[in-house]
Amino acid sequence: MSLHKLARELDETARQTAGMAEGVMQALEILGDSSVPAEEARHLAARVIVKALQAQDRIEQRCANMKRAVHEFAALPPGTPDHVYDAVWAGLVLDELRIPSLSGIARHDGHGKAELF
C-alpha cells in the first residue's frame, strides 16, 4: 500500500515539475512574440516565470517528505501493519502528502497571485 502511494506521489511530483517547465516555456513564447510590445512582454514573462518558480518550493518539499517517508519505511521490520505506514504519511509536513484527500489534487487548486520574494 505505502509503495503504491509513493509511486502515485512520485508521479504527481513529475507532473508538477512538468508544469513548472511549461510555465518557463510559456514565458519564452511571450518574449518571442513580436506582436506583444517589448516592455509588456518582459512584464508578462517575468510574472509567468515567478509563478512557475514558486512550484520549486513545493516540489522540493514533496521530495524531502518522500525521502523522509522512505527512510522511515526502510527502518520498519517486515510484517509491519499498514496503520504504521499510514502514520508515517500522516506525520509528513506537506498537506498534499499528509492528507489523503488532497493527494494528487493540490496542483489543480488556485494558489493566488504570485509573490515576489
FIDREN-941631 format. One record per atom (N, C-alpha, C): x, y, z negated; chain; residue in three letters. Coordinates in Angstrom, 3 decimals. Layout:
<site xx="X" yy="Y" zz="Z" mol="A" type="ALA"/>
...
***
This chain:
<site xx="0.822" yy="-1.200" zz="0.000" mol="A" type="MET"/>
<site xx="0.000" yy="0.000" zz="0.000" mol="A" type="MET"/>
<site xx="0.861" yy="1.258" zz="0.000" mol="A" type="MET"/>
<site xx="1.826" yy="1.348" zz="-0.902" mol="A" type="SER"/>
<site xx="2.636" yy="2.552" zz="-1.002" mol="A" type="SER"/>
<site xx="3.516" yy="2.759" zz="0.224" mol="A" type="SER"/>
<site xx="4.009" yy="1.666" zz="0.812" mol="A" type="LEU"/>
<site xx="4.812" yy="1.817" zz="2.025" mol="A" type="LEU"/>
<site xx="3.949" yy="2.260" zz="3.196" mol="A" type="LEU"/>
<site xx="2.690" yy="1.832" zz="3.223" mol="A" type="HIS"/>
<site xx="1.780" yy="2.306" zz="4.266" mol="A" type="HIS"/>
<site xx="1.521" yy="3.809" zz="4.093" mol="A" type="HIS"/>
<site xx="1.331" yy="4.226" zz="2.853" mol="A" type="LYS"/>
<site xx="1.135" yy="5.655" zz="2.582" mol="A" type="LYS"/>
<site xx="2.388" yy="6.433" zz="2.971" mol="A" type="LYS"/>
<site xx="3.548" yy="5.907" zz="2.641" mol="A" type="LEU"/>
<site xx="4.794" yy="6.570" zz="3.001" mol="A" type="LEU"/>
<site xx="4.899" yy="6.712" zz="4.520" mol="A" type="LEU"/>
<site xx="4.534" yy="5.685" zz="5.250" mol="A" type="ALA"/>
<site xx="4.565" yy="5.746" zz="6.719" mol="A" type="ALA"/>
<site xx="3.623" yy="6.825" zz="7.232" mol="A" type="ALA"/>
<site xx="2.427" yy="6.927" zz="6.660" mol="A" type="ARG"/>
<site xx="1.478" yy="7.981" zz="7.071" mol="A" type="ARG"/>
<site xx="2.041" yy="9.362" zz="6.775" mol="A" type="ARG"/>
<site xx="2.664" yy="9.506" zz="5.619" mol="A" type="GLU"/>
<site xx="3.211" yy="10.808" zz="5.235" mol="A" type="GLU"/>
<site xx="4.416" yy="11.185" zz="6.107" mol="A" type="GLU"/>
<site xx="5.210" yy="10.214" zz="6.496" mol="A" type="LEU"/>
<site xx="6.309" yy="10.490" zz="7.419" mol="A" type="LEU"/>
<site xx="5.773" yy="10.927" zz="8.774" mol="A" type="LEU"/>
<site xx="4.696" yy="10.284" zz="9.203" mol="A" type="ASP"/>
<site xx="4.062" yy="10.665" zz="10.466" mol="A" type="ASP"/>
<site xx="3.525" yy="12.097" zz="10.377" mol="A" type="ASP"/>
<site xx="2.903" yy="12.431" zz="9.265" mol="A" type="GLU"/>
<site xx="2.389" yy="13.782" zz="9.068" mol="A" type="GLU"/>
<site xx="3.535" yy="14.797" zz="9.055" mol="A" type="GLU"/>
<site xx="4.638" yy="14.449" zz="8.438" mol="A" type="THR"/>
<site xx="5.797" yy="15.339" zz="8.413" mol="A" type="THR"/>
<site xx="6.327" yy="15.560" zz="9.825" mol="A" type="THR"/>
<site xx="6.343" yy="14.517" zz="10.623" mol="A" type="ALA"/>
<site xx="6.765" yy="14.662" zz="12.021" mol="A" type="ALA"/>
<site xx="5.815" yy="15.584" zz="12.777" mol="A" type="ALA"/>
<site xx="4.520" yy="15.466" zz="12.542" mol="A" type="ARG"/>
<site xx="3.546" yy="16.352" zz="13.196" mol="A" type="ARG"/>
<site xx="3.748" yy="17.805" zz="12.772" mol="A" type="ARG"/>
<site xx="4.017" yy="18.017" zz="11.488" mol="A" type="GLN"/>
<site xx="4.248" yy="19.381" zz="11.009" mol="A" type="GLN"/>
<site xx="5.534" yy="19.960" zz="11.599" mol="A" type="GLN"/>
<site xx="6.545" yy="19.133" zz="11.753" mol="A" type="THR"/>
<site xx="7.796" yy="19.576" zz="12.363" mol="A" type="THR"/>
<site xx="7.564" yy="19.948" zz="13.827" mol="A" type="THR"/>
<site xx="6.786" yy="19.147" zz="14.523" mol="A" type="ALA"/>
<site xx="6.460" yy="19.452" zz="15.922" mol="A" type="ALA"/>
<site xx="5.686" yy="20.757" zz="16.014" mol="A" type="ALA"/>
<site xx="4.786" yy="20.998" zz="15.077" mol="A" type="GLY"/>
<site xx="4.028" yy="22.245" zz="15.060" mol="A" type="GLY"/>
<site xx="4.932" yy="23.452" zz="14.865" mol="A" type="GLY"/>
<site xx="5.943" yy="23.286" zz="14.027" mol="A" type="MET"/>
<site xx="6.896" yy="24.362" zz="13.813" mol="A" type="MET"/>
<site xx="7.651" yy="24.658" zz="15.109" mol="A" type="MET"/>
<site xx="8.083" yy="23.624" zz="15.787" mol="A" type="ALA"/>
<site xx="8.797" yy="23.800" zz="17.052" mol="A" type="ALA"/>
<site xx="7.892" yy="24.423" zz="18.114" mol="A" type="ALA"/>
<site xx="6.623" yy="24.038" zz="18.121" mol="A" type="GLU"/>
<site xx="5.668" yy="24.617" zz="19.073" mol="A" type="GLU"/>
<site xx="5.529" yy="26.122" zz="18.859" mol="A" type="GLU"/>
<site xx="5.555" yy="26.555" zz="17.602" mol="A" type="GLY"/>
<site xx="5.488" yy="27.980" zz="17.304" mol="A" type="GLY"/>
<site xx="6.675" yy="28.734" zz="17.874" mol="A" type="GLY"/>
<site xx="7.845" yy="28.155" zz="17.739" mol="A" type="VAL"/>
<site xx="9.043" yy="28.790" zz="18.294" mol="A" type="VAL"/>
<site xx="8.954" yy="28.831" zz="19.818" mol="A" type="VAL"/>
<site xx="8.469" yy="27.757" zz="20.427" mol="A" type="MET"/>
<site xx="8.300" yy="27.746" zz="21.889" mol="A" type="MET"/>
<site xx="7.289" yy="28.803" zz="22.328" mol="A" type="MET"/>
<site xx="6.217" yy="28.964" zz="21.562" mol="A" type="GLN"/>
<site xx="5.215" yy="29.982" zz="21.878" mol="A" type="GLN"/>
<site xx="5.855" yy="31.371" zz="21.851" mol="A" type="GLN"/>
<site xx="6.708" yy="31.618" zz="20.861" mol="A" type="ALA"/>
<site xx="7.392" yy="32.911" zz="20.773" mol="A" type="ALA"/>
<site xx="8.279" yy="33.140" zz="21.986" mol="A" type="ALA"/>
<site xx="8.970" yy="32.095" zz="22.424" mol="A" type="LEU"/>
<site xx="9.818" yy="32.230" zz="23.616" mol="A" type="LEU"/>
<site xx="8.983" yy="32.534" zz="24.856" mol="A" type="LEU"/>
<site xx="7.817" yy="31.912" zz="24.943" mol="A" type="GLU"/>
<site xx="6.920" yy="32.196" zz="26.071" mol="A" type="GLU"/>
<site xx="6.447" yy="33.647" zz="26.046" mol="A" type="GLU"/>
<site xx="6.140" yy="34.153" zz="24.859" mol="A" type="ILE"/>
<site xx="5.722" yy="35.546" zz="24.727" mol="A" type="ILE"/>
<site xx="6.851" yy="36.467" zz="25.187" mol="A" type="ILE"/>
<site xx="8.078" yy="36.180" zz="24.737" mol="A" type="LEU"/>
<site xx="9.212" yy="37.014" zz="25.114" mol="A" type="LEU"/>
<site xx="9.497" yy="36.960" zz="26.611" mol="A" type="LEU"/>
<site xx="9.190" yy="35.841" zz="27.232" mol="A" type="GLY"/>
<site xx="9.433" yy="35.687" zz="28.660" mol="A" type="GLY"/>
<site xx="8.299" yy="36.170" zz="29.548" mol="A" type="GLY"/>
<site xx="7.196" yy="36.575" zz="28.957" mol="A" type="ASP"/>
<site xx="6.030" yy="37.021" zz="29.727" mol="A" type="ASP"/>
<site xx="6.210" yy="38.481" zz="30.129" mol="A" type="ASP"/>
<site xx="6.466" yy="38.716" zz="31.400" mol="A" type="SER"/>
<site xx="6.723" yy="40.079" zz="31.879" mol="A" type="SER"/>
<site xx="5.470" yy="40.957" zz="31.876" mol="A" type="SER"/>
<site xx="4.289" yy="40.361" zz="31.689" mol="A" type="SER"/>
<site xx="3.065" yy="41.166" zz="31.655" mol="A" type="SER"/>
<site xx="2.838" yy="41.804" zz="30.289" mol="A" type="SER"/>
<site xx="3.600" yy="41.367" zz="29.282" mol="A" type="VAL"/>
<site xx="3.483" yy="41.935" zz="27.940" mol="A" type="VAL"/>
<site xx="4.600" yy="42.969" zz="27.776" mol="A" type="VAL"/>
<site xx="4.254" yy="44.195" zz="27.399" mol="A" type="PRO"/>
<site xx="5.288" yy="45.207" zz="27.189" mol="A" type="PRO"/>
<site xx="6.340" yy="44.712" zz="26.187" mol="A" type="PRO"/>
<site xx="7.600" yy="45.061" zz="26.432" mol="A" type="ALA"/>
<site xx="8.725" yy="44.529" zz="25.653" mol="A" type="ALA"/>
<site xx="8.552" yy="44.722" zz="24.147" mol="A" type="ALA"/>
<site xx="8.188" yy="45.916" zz="23.716" mol="A" type="GLU"/>
<site xx="8.045" yy="46.188" zz="22.284" mol="A" type="GLU"/>
<site xx="6.938" yy="45.315" zz="21.674" mol="A" type="GLU"/>
<site xx="5.825" yy="45.224" zz="22.360" mol="A" type="GLU"/>
<site xx="4.711" yy="44.390" zz="21.886" mol="A" type="GLU"/>
<site xx="5.120" yy="42.920" zz="21.850" mol="A" type="GLU"/>
<site xx="5.829" yy="42.473" zz="22.876" mol="A" type="ALA"/>
<site xx="6.284" yy="41.078" zz="22.929" mol="A" type="ALA"/>
<site xx="7.201" yy="40.759" zz="21.756" mol="A" type="ALA"/>
<site xx="8.115" yy="41.672" zz="21.439" mol="A" type="ARG"/>
<site xx="9.023" yy="41.431" zz="20.300" mol="A" type="ARG"/>
<site xx="8.250" yy="41.326" zz="18.999" mol="A" type="ARG"/>
<site xx="7.280" yy="42.216" zz="18.792" mol="A" type="HIS"/>
<site xx="6.486" yy="42.170" zz="17.555" mol="A" type="HIS"/>
<site xx="5.660" yy="40.883" zz="17.475" mol="A" type="HIS"/>
<site xx="5.005" yy="40.527" zz="18.567" mol="A" type="LEU"/>
<site xx="4.207" yy="39.293" zz="18.585" mol="A" type="LEU"/>
<site xx="5.087" yy="38.073" zz="18.346" mol="A" type="LEU"/>
<site xx="6.210" yy="38.015" zz="19.048" mol="A" type="ALA"/>
<site xx="7.118" yy="36.872" zz="18.917" mol="A" type="ALA"/>
<site xx="7.657" yy="36.769" zz="17.493" mol="A" type="ALA"/>
<site xx="7.998" yy="37.896" zz="16.897" mol="A" type="ALA"/>
<site xx="8.513" yy="37.873" zz="15.519" mol="A" type="ALA"/>
<site xx="7.471" yy="37.313" zz="14.563" mol="A" type="ALA"/>
<site xx="6.216" yy="37.726" zz="14.722" mol="A" type="ARG"/>
<site xx="5.155" yy="37.199" zz="13.845" mol="A" type="ARG"/>
<site xx="4.984" yy="35.698" zz="14.019" mol="A" type="ARG"/>
<site xx="5.007" yy="35.245" zz="15.272" mol="A" type="VAL"/>
<site xx="4.847" yy="33.814" zz="15.545" mol="A" type="VAL"/>
<site xx="6.015" yy="33.028" zz="14.958" mol="A" type="VAL"/>
<site xx="7.218" yy="33.550" zz="15.094" mol="A" type="ILE"/>
<site xx="8.405" yy="32.861" zz="14.566" mol="A" type="ILE"/>
<site xx="8.357" yy="32.795" zz="13.043" mol="A" type="ILE"/>
<site xx="7.999" yy="33.895" zz="12.388" mol="A" type="VAL"/>
<site xx="7.915" yy="33.897" zz="10.922" mol="A" type="VAL"/>
<site xx="6.898" yy="32.865" zz="10.454" mol="A" type="VAL"/>
<site xx="5.752" yy="32.837" zz="11.106" mol="A" type="LYS"/>
<site xx="4.722" yy="31.853" zz="10.730" mol="A" type="LYS"/>
<site xx="5.229" yy="30.430" zz="10.937" mol="A" type="LYS"/>
<site xx="5.901" yy="30.186" zz="12.054" mol="A" type="ALA"/>
<site xx="6.428" yy="28.850" zz="12.322" mol="A" type="ALA"/>
<site xx="7.479" yy="28.456" zz="11.295" mol="A" type="ALA"/>
<site xx="8.348" yy="29.389" zz="10.945" mol="A" type="LEU"/>
<site xx="9.416" yy="29.071" zz="9.999" mol="A" type="LEU"/>
<site xx="8.908" yy="28.850" zz="8.580" mol="A" type="LEU"/>
<site xx="7.744" yy="29.383" zz="8.265" mol="A" type="GLN"/>
<site xx="7.178" yy="29.133" zz="6.939" mol="A" type="GLN"/>
<site xx="6.858" yy="27.649" zz="6.749" mol="A" type="GLN"/>
<site xx="6.663" yy="26.937" zz="7.831" mol="A" type="ALA"/>
<site xx="6.415" yy="25.497" zz="7.732" mol="A" type="ALA"/>
<site xx="7.639" yy="24.762" zz="7.210" mol="A" type="ALA"/>
<site xx="8.808" yy="25.345" zz="7.388" mol="A" type="GLN"/>
<site xx="10.039" yy="24.691" zz="6.955" mol="A" type="GLN"/>
<site xx="10.013" yy="24.411" zz="5.461" mol="A" type="GLN"/>
<site xx="9.518" yy="25.343" zz="4.662" mol="A" type="ASP"/>
<site xx="9.446" yy="25.123" zz="3.217" mol="A" type="ASP"/>
<site xx="8.582" yy="23.920" zz="2.876" mol="A" type="ASP"/>
<site xx="7.422" yy="23.831" zz="3.534" mol="A" type="ARG"/>
<site xx="6.525" yy="22.713" zz="3.279" mol="A" type="ARG"/>
<site xx="7.175" yy="21.399" zz="3.711" mol="A" type="ARG"/>
<site xx="7.806" yy="21.399" zz="4.868" mol="A" type="ILE"/>
<site xx="8.448" yy="20.186" zz="5.376" mol="A" type="ILE"/>
<site xx="9.567" yy="19.756" zz="4.440" mol="A" type="ILE"/>
<site xx="10.379" yy="20.715" zz="3.996" mol="A" type="GLU"/>
<site xx="11.471" yy="20.398" zz="3.072" mol="A" type="GLU"/>
<site xx="10.923" yy="19.831" zz="1.766" mol="A" type="GLU"/>
<site xx="9.847" yy="20.428" zz="1.262" mol="A" type="GLN"/>
<site xx="9.250" yy="19.942" zz="0.019" mol="A" type="GLN"/>
<site xx="8.665" yy="18.544" zz="0.212" mol="A" type="GLN"/>
<site xx="8.010" yy="18.306" zz="1.351" mol="A" type="ARG"/>
<site xx="7.470" yy="16.969" zz="1.640" mol="A" type="ARG"/>
<site xx="8.585" yy="15.942" zz="1.611" mol="A" type="ARG"/>
<site xx="9.689" yy="16.255" zz="2.295" mol="A" type="CYS"/>
<site xx="10.814" yy="15.309" zz="2.372" mol="A" type="CYS"/>
<site xx="11.421" yy="15.052" zz="0.996" mol="A" type="CYS"/>
<site xx="11.589" yy="16.094" zz="0.197" mol="A" type="ALA"/>
<site xx="12.129" yy="15.926" zz="-1.152" mol="A" type="ALA"/>
<site xx="11.214" yy="15.054" zz="-2.003" mol="A" type="ALA"/>
<site xx="9.906" yy="15.273" zz="-1.885" mol="A" type="ASN"/>
<site xx="8.949" yy="14.471" zz="-2.649" mol="A" type="ASN"/>
<site xx="8.972" yy="13.011" zz="-2.201" mol="A" type="ASN"/>
<site xx="9.001" yy="12.784" zz="-0.897" mol="A" type="MET"/>
<site xx="9.022" yy="11.397" zz="-0.414" mol="A" type="MET"/>
<site xx="10.317" yy="10.707" zz="-0.816" mol="A" type="MET"/>
<site xx="11.433" yy="11.433" zz="-0.800" mol="A" type="LYS"/>
<site xx="12.709" yy="10.864" zz="-1.248" mol="A" type="LYS"/>
<site xx="12.601" yy="10.448" zz="-2.718" mol="A" type="LYS"/>
<site xx="12.023" yy="11.331" zz="-3.518" mol="A" type="ARG"/>
<site xx="11.846" yy="11.028" zz="-4.945" mol="A" type="ARG"/>
<site xx="10.982" yy="9.782" zz="-5.124" mol="A" type="ARG"/>
<site xx="9.879" yy="9.712" zz="-4.374" mol="A" type="ALA"/>
<site xx="8.985" yy="8.553" zz="-4.481" mol="A" type="ALA"/>
<site xx="9.707" yy="7.267" zz="-4.092" mol="A" type="ALA"/>
<site xx="10.478" yy="7.314" zz="-3.005" mol="A" type="VAL"/>
<site xx="11.195" yy="6.118" zz="-2.555" mol="A" type="VAL"/>
<site xx="12.195" yy="5.654" zz="-3.607" mol="A" type="VAL"/>
<site xx="12.905" yy="6.604" zz="-4.222" mol="A" type="HIS"/>
<site xx="13.856" yy="6.229" zz="-5.288" mol="A" type="HIS"/>
<site xx="13.121" yy="5.584" zz="-6.464" mol="A" type="HIS"/>
<site xx="11.966" yy="6.136" zz="-6.815" mol="A" type="GLU"/>
<site xx="11.198" yy="5.550" zz="-7.914" mol="A" type="GLU"/>
<site xx="10.659" yy="4.177" zz="-7.533" mol="A" type="GLU"/>
<site xx="10.198" yy="4.023" zz="-6.290" mol="A" type="PHE"/>
<site xx="9.707" yy="2.718" zz="-5.833" mol="A" type="PHE"/>
<site xx="10.830" yy="1.681" zz="-5.878" mol="A" type="PHE"/>
<site xx="12.017" yy="2.080" zz="-5.450" mol="A" type="ALA"/>
<site xx="13.154" yy="1.152" zz="-5.404" mol="A" type="ALA"/>
<site xx="13.543" yy="0.664" zz="-6.804" mol="A" type="ALA"/>
<site xx="13.286" yy="1.472" zz="-7.811" mol="A" type="ALA"/>
<site xx="13.636" yy="1.099" zz="-9.182" mol="A" type="ALA"/>
<site xx="12.606" yy="0.176" zz="-9.829" mol="A" type="ALA"/>
<site xx="11.447" yy="0.040" zz="-9.194" mol="A" type="LEU"/>
<site xx="10.397" yy="-0.808" zz="-9.774" mol="A" type="LEU"/>
<site xx="10.686" yy="-2.282" zz="-9.493" mol="A" type="LEU"/>
<site xx="10.375" yy="-3.144" zz="-10.438" mol="A" type="PRO"/>
<site xx="10.600" yy="-4.577" zz="-10.226" mol="A" type="PRO"/>
<site xx="9.559" yy="-5.166" zz="-9.272" mol="A" type="PRO"/>
<site xx="9.913" yy="-6.263" zz="-8.620" mol="A" type="PRO"/>
<site xx="8.932" yy="-6.936" zz="-7.758" mol="A" type="PRO"/>
<site xx="7.676" yy="-7.291" zz="-8.561" mol="A" type="PRO"/>
<site xx="6.539" yy="-7.198" zz="-7.918" mol="A" type="GLY"/>
<site xx="5.283" yy="-7.543" zz="-8.576" mol="A" type="GLY"/>
<site xx="4.676" yy="-6.408" zz="-9.378" mol="A" type="GLY"/>
<site xx="5.257" yy="-5.232" zz="-9.277" mol="A" type="THR"/>
<site xx="4.703" yy="-4.082" zz="-9.996" mol="A" type="THR"/>
<site xx="3.285" yy="-3.821" zz="-9.483" mol="A" type="THR"/>
<site xx="2.334" yy="-3.600" zz="-10.373" mol="A" type="PRO"/>
<site xx="0.945" yy="-3.362" zz="-9.948" mol="A" type="PRO"/>
<site xx="0.816" yy="-2.082" zz="-9.117" mol="A" type="PRO"/>
<site xx="-0.167" yy="-2.068" zz="-8.246" mol="A" type="ASP"/>
<site xx="-0.412" yy="-0.924" zz="-7.366" mol="A" type="ASP"/>
<site xx="-0.624" yy="0.374" zz="-8.133" mol="A" type="ASP"/>
<site xx="-1.253" yy="0.306" zz="-9.302" mol="A" type="HIS"/>
<site xx="-1.540" yy="1.537" zz="-10.041" mol="A" type="HIS"/>
<site xx="-0.255" yy="2.263" zz="-10.454" mol="A" type="HIS"/>
<site xx="0.848" yy="1.524" zz="-10.611" mol="A" type="VAL"/>
<site xx="2.122" yy="2.161" zz="-10.948" mol="A" type="VAL"/>
<site xx="2.635" yy="2.949" zz="-9.737" mol="A" type="VAL"/>
<site xx="2.505" yy="2.372" zz="-8.550" mol="A" type="TYR"/>
<site xx="2.891" yy="3.083" zz="-7.332" mol="A" type="TYR"/>
<site xx="2.002" yy="4.321" zz="-7.141" mol="A" type="TYR"/>
<site xx="0.719" yy="4.168" zz="-7.404" mol="A" type="ASP"/>
<site xx="-0.200" yy="5.299" zz="-7.296" mol="A" type="ASP"/>
<site xx="0.195" yy="6.417" zz="-8.262" mol="A" type="ASP"/>
<site xx="0.667" yy="6.038" zz="-9.440" mol="A" type="ALA"/>
<site xx="1.095" yy="7.034" zz="-10.431" mol="A" type="ALA"/>
<site xx="2.323" yy="7.801" zz="-9.942" mol="A" type="ALA"/>
<site xx="3.193" yy="7.137" zz="-9.194" mol="A" type="VAL"/>
<site xx="4.354" yy="7.831" zz="-8.618" mol="A" type="VAL"/>
<site xx="3.870" yy="8.902" zz="-7.652" mol="A" type="VAL"/>
<site xx="2.955" yy="8.526" zz="-6.739" mol="A" type="TRP"/>
<site xx="2.412" yy="9.518" zz="-5.807" mol="A" type="TRP"/>
<site xx="1.732" yy="10.654" zz="-6.564" mol="A" type="TRP"/>
<site xx="0.970" yy="10.318" zz="-7.602" mol="A" type="ALA"/>
<site xx="0.228" yy="11.331" zz="-8.359" mol="A" type="ALA"/>
<site xx="1.156" yy="12.305" zz="-9.083" mol="A" type="ALA"/>
<site xx="2.375" yy="11.887" zz="-9.349" mol="A" type="GLY"/>
<site xx="3.321" yy="12.734" zz="-10.063" mol="A" type="GLY"/>
<site xx="4.122" yy="13.673" zz="-9.176" mol="A" type="GLY"/>
<site xx="3.888" yy="13.635" zz="-7.872" mol="A" type="LEU"/>
<site xx="4.652" yy="14.497" zz="-6.972" mol="A" type="LEU"/>
<site xx="4.177" yy="15.939" zz="-7.047" mol="A" type="LEU"/>
<site xx="5.029" yy="16.845" zz="-6.586" mol="A" type="VAL"/>
<site xx="4.756" yy="18.276" zz="-6.702" mol="A" type="VAL"/>
<site xx="3.824" yy="18.785" zz="-5.609" mol="A" type="VAL"/>
<site xx="4.003" yy="18.348" zz="-4.384" mol="A" type="LEU"/>
<site xx="3.238" yy="18.876" zz="-3.258" mol="A" type="LEU"/>
<site xx="1.845" yy="18.254" zz="-3.239" mol="A" type="LEU"/>
<site xx="0.809" yy="19.101" zz="-3.332" mol="A" type="ASP"/>
<site xx="-0.561" yy="18.608" zz="-3.442" mol="A" type="ASP"/>
<site xx="-0.961" yy="17.688" zz="-2.293" mol="A" type="ASP"/>
<site xx="-0.510" yy="17.985" zz="-1.064" mol="A" type="GLU"/>
<site xx="-0.950" yy="17.151" zz="0.047" mol="A" type="GLU"/>
<site xx="-0.356" yy="15.741" zz="-0.029" mol="A" type="GLU"/>
<site xx="0.652" yy="15.520" zz="-0.844" mol="A" type="LEU"/>
<site xx="1.149" yy="14.166" zz="-1.107" mol="A" type="LEU"/>
<site xx="0.515" yy="13.588" zz="-2.366" mol="A" type="LEU"/>
<site xx="0.308" yy="14.438" zz="-3.336" mol="A" type="ARG"/>
<site xx="-0.157" yy="14.008" zz="-4.655" mol="A" type="ARG"/>
<site xx="-1.643" yy="13.685" zz="-4.667" mol="A" type="ARG"/>
<site xx="-2.441" yy="14.445" zz="-3.912" mol="A" type="ILE"/>
<site xx="-3.895" yy="14.280" zz="-3.936" mol="A" type="ILE"/>
<site xx="-4.331" yy="13.549" zz="-2.668" mol="A" type="ILE"/>
<site xx="-4.782" yy="12.309" zz="-2.783" mol="A" type="PRO"/>
<site xx="-5.103" yy="11.507" zz="-1.596" mol="A" type="PRO"/>
<site xx="-6.055" yy="12.174" zz="-0.608" mol="A" type="PRO"/>
<site xx="-7.017" yy="12.939" zz="-1.079" mol="A" type="SER"/>
<site xx="-7.985" yy="13.550" zz="-0.155" mol="A" type="SER"/>
<site xx="-7.358" yy="14.633" zz="0.715" mol="A" type="SER"/>
<site xx="-6.195" yy="15.152" zz="0.338" mol="A" type="LEU"/>
<site xx="-5.511" yy="16.164" zz="1.152" mol="A" type="LEU"/>
<site xx="-4.506" yy="15.545" zz="2.119" mol="A" type="LEU"/>
<site xx="-4.176" yy="14.310" zz="1.911" mol="A" type="SER"/>
<site xx="-3.145" yy="13.679" zz="2.717" mol="A" type="SER"/>
<site xx="-3.486" yy="13.725" zz="4.200" mol="A" type="SER"/>
<site xx="-2.590" yy="14.327" zz="4.969" mol="A" type="GLY"/>
<site xx="-2.764" yy="14.380" zz="6.411" mol="A" type="GLY"/>
<site xx="-3.696" yy="15.452" zz="6.921" mol="A" type="GLY"/>
<site xx="-4.351" yy="16.225" zz="6.010" mol="A" type="ILE"/>
<site xx="-5.270" yy="17.252" zz="6.499" mol="A" type="ILE"/>
<site xx="-4.802" yy="18.655" zz="6.190" mol="A" type="ILE"/>
<site xx="-3.795" yy="18.800" zz="5.362" mol="A" type="ALA"/>
<site xx="-3.358" yy="20.133" zz="4.956" mol="A" type="ALA"/>
<site xx="-2.896" yy="20.957" zz="6.145" mol="A" type="ALA"/>
<site xx="-2.381" yy="20.314" zz="7.166" mol="A" type="ARG"/>
<site xx="-1.892" yy="21.053" zz="8.327" mol="A" type="ARG"/>
<site xx="-3.032" yy="21.710" zz="9.093" mol="A" type="ARG"/>
<site xx="-4.259" yy="21.275" zz="8.873" mol="A" type="HIS"/>
<site xx="-5.406" yy="21.840" zz="9.574" mol="A" type="HIS"/>
<site xx="-5.985" yy="23.060" zz="8.874" mol="A" type="HIS"/>
<site xx="-5.592" yy="23.276" zz="7.633" mol="A" type="ASP"/>
<site xx="-6.135" yy="24.395" zz="6.870" mol="A" type="ASP"/>
<site xx="-5.454" yy="25.687" zz="7.273" mol="A" type="ASP"/>
<site xx="-6.204" yy="26.789" zz="7.242" mol="A" type="GLY"/>
<site xx="-5.598" yy="28.097" zz="7.451" mol="A" type="GLY"/>
<site xx="-4.773" yy="28.453" zz="6.235" mol="A" type="GLY"/>
<site xx="-3.638" yy="29.053" zz="6.451" mol="A" type="HIS"/>
<site xx="-2.769" yy="29.384" zz="5.334" mol="A" type="HIS"/>
<site xx="-2.635" yy="30.886" zz="5.155" mol="A" type="HIS"/>
<site xx="-3.496" yy="31.658" zz="5.781" mol="A" type="GLY"/>
<site xx="-3.458" yy="33.098" zz="5.598" mol="A" type="GLY"/>
<site xx="-2.435" yy="33.753" zz="6.497" mol="A" type="GLY"/>
<site xx="-2.170" yy="35.013" zz="6.203" mol="A" type="LYS"/>
<site xx="-1.220" yy="35.764" zz="7.010" mol="A" type="LYS"/>
<site xx="0.205" yy="35.350" zz="6.688" mol="A" type="LYS"/>
<site xx="1.046" yy="35.497" zz="7.688" mol="A" type="ALA"/>
<site xx="2.459" yy="35.228" zz="7.479" mol="A" type="ALA"/>
<site xx="3.043" yy="36.292" zz="6.552" mol="A" type="ALA"/>
<site xx="3.875" yy="35.858" zz="5.624" mol="A" type="GLU"/>
<site xx="4.505" yy="36.789" zz="4.714" mol="A" type="GLU"/>
<site xx="5.985" yy="36.855" zz="5.024" mol="A" type="GLU"/>
<site xx="6.513" yy="38.059" zz="5.054" mol="A" type="LEU"/>
<site xx="7.950" yy="38.214" zz="5.222" mol="A" type="LEU"/>
<site xx="8.596" yy="38.092" zz="3.854" mol="A" type="LEU"/>
<site xx="9.750" yy="37.519" zz="3.815" mol="A" type="PHE"/>
<site xx="10.410" yy="37.200" zz="2.557" mol="A" type="PHE"/>
<site xx="11.027" yy="38.442" zz="1.948" mol="A" type="PHE"/>
***
